[in-house]
Amino acid sequence: MHAIITFTKEDFLTNYLFVVSKSKAITRMRRRGVFVLSGWLLLMAIVFYFLEDLTWMWYCIAASCAAFILFPQLQKLVYKKQYKKFVLEKFGKLQDVPFDITLTADKFIYKNIFSDVSLNTSQIENISETADYFFVKFHSQDTITLPKRSFDYNELNSLLTDIAQANNVSINRELEWKWK
């Protein structure tokens, strides 16, 4: 199967957000931020309780609850903004560059004006499908994005299913995936 793909900044951002959302270390770090902030506010509430300042105690409890509920949403927006900036810096030169992609049962071959990359399908760790993309993760931690708009879906799905079965790899269907 062969295709020429021109990735957009949204393609690169979606790839990065998907990879980051699957990272256990990043997920743990984001959760820790929420718990640390909420925990400090509860600790402050306890201090104010012992100081017999009930007004500030209730303010701290309310702030802790608000932080626990609202901070993840704020975090989502801030992280996305930072990732967008990072993607533009890192992949800005690749935006609107045509990639010549050849997919076979044995290899994925990517060619562009900067490089030629050949990856063996035996090195695939997993394949994930979202509403608009297939993400192919390799043992080297590289992730290849295959936009569905650039391929015949049935042919691509069939090829990836055959590759997954041949290499004993799972295909994760996350058609409702969103950055959160």
Steps between C-alpha positions, in 0.01 A plus 500: 500500500634840405398855584641850494399685815539865585478528876348812652583654836177346631623155394825551690318641803251212505786251475682664788189530718412135435849380587509716814154385608624140492814579702467370854767742626321808362162381627650436844662845501174675409306311769769573757463873428128486574547301821787716625305823450185358659701344782679825585169683514354235731811520715452876522135436603622276783745768614224761502275262692758470777551877493121525546457709187199318355443753221840432342460129567181493289666712230784249480262203488299667223819588311622142537176363356507755218863416425422129492214556255623793289878457497494199261300706247741792531791258477357355180492843336843606624665173397338514156628854451851396606495190279378711207793737548740206526360336187533822300863536609594136448294413193459842339736410215308179430166676466375486141791273395377204294579158647519207261378204704510139393343239725562131450455196719873513589595869504378855536703731277482878550674734260512878497747769400679466836533125547414145404381272779427131480341325798440127527148398592645239735595793728140619545389515863136590441259661256234747608208627297320826573226668301742664254833318538686176546796528739766231467734483800835326468720346771740793445220726636455660156139547398391529140179684418294380209216743421195311377425777249814404302424130457221271394368411846406140424833424335700666781294330771546163331878548466541610863282211622717254304818658639359488855407133468836407345692674779264411787422867565178650627292758317343745745187662364445832676260664258379742771852610609534866596778691670421527869 
